[in-house]
Amino acid sequence: MHAAVGRRTVLRDDLPAAVDARRIEAEMIAEAYRSAHRGDDHTALVAAIADTLADLAAAEERTEAVRRQVSRGYVRAGAPAADERA
């Protein structure tokens, strides 16, 4: 198999070990979903995508909450006075 890395094509054997580990993990997760859905590939895929989208939405909510906290911190501290900036 081949994979595109940057602007060059390399053999899959040349990919870093981390990529291989992610692929192995992905295959294990896919098999777990397939098994949970009794071999129904379509239902397993839909469930995996739904779970991924839910996780993504939760991560975005956490990121937004942190952003609001940081923003409030700047507002509470206030802008430095003119004599403090100089």
C-alpha positions in Angstrom: 0.0 0.0 0.0 1.0 3.6 -0.6 0.3 6.7 1.4 0.7 10.4 0.7 3.0 12.1 3.1 3.6 15.8 2.4 4.2 16.0 -1.3 5.8 12.6 -1.8 4.3 9.1 -1.9 5.9 6.6 0.4 5.4 2.9 1.0 3.3 2.2 4.1 6.2 0.4 5.5 8.1 3.7 5.6 5.5 5.5 7.8 6.5 6.2 11.4 5.6 3.8 14.1 3.0 6.2 15.6 1.0 6.1 12.4 1.1 2.3 12.5 -0.1 2.4 16.2 -3.0 4.7 15.3 -4.0 2.4 12.5 -3.9 -0.6 14.7 -6.0 1.2 17.3 -8.4 2.3 14.6 -8.8 -1.3 13.4 -9.4 -2.5 17.0 -12.1 0.2 17.5 -13.7 -0.6 14.1 -13.8 -4.3 15.0 -15.3 -3.5 18.4 -18.1 -1.5 16.8 -18.7 -4.2 14.2 -18.9 -6.8 16.9 -21.2 -4.7 19.0 -23.5 -4.4 16.0 -23.4 -8.1 15.1 -21.4 -7.7 12.0 -23.6 -5.0 10.4 -20.9 -2.8 8.9 -23.2 0.1 8.0 -24.8 0.3 11.5 -21.3 0.0 13.1 -20.0 2.8 10.9 -23.0 5.1 11.6 -22.6 4.4 15.4 -18.8 5.1 15.3 -19.4 8.4 13.4 -22.2 9.5 15.8 -19.9 8.8 18.8 -17.1 10.7 17.2 -19.3 13.7 16.4 -20.6 13.6 20.0 -17.0 13.6 21.3 -16.1 16.4 19.0 -19.0 18.5 20.1 -18.1 17.9 23.8 -14.5 18.9 23.1 -15.6 22.1 21.3 -17.8 22.9 24.3 -14.9 22.5 26.7 -12.7 24.6 24.4 -15.3 27.4 24.3 -15.7 27.3 28.1 -12.0 27.7 28.5 -12.0 30.6 26.0 -14.8 32.3 28.0 -12.8 31.9 31.2 -9.7 33.4 29.7 -11.7 36.2 28.2 -13.4 36.9 31.6 -9.9 37.0 33.2 -8.8 39.7 30.8 -12.0 41.7 31.5 -11.6 41.4 35.3 -8.0 42.5 35.2 -8.9 45.5 33.1 -6.8 47.3 30.6 -3.6 48.8 32.1 -3.8 52.5 32.9 -2.0 54.9 30.5 0.8 55.5 33.1 1.2 51.7 33.5 1.7 51.1 29.8 4.7 53.4 29.5 
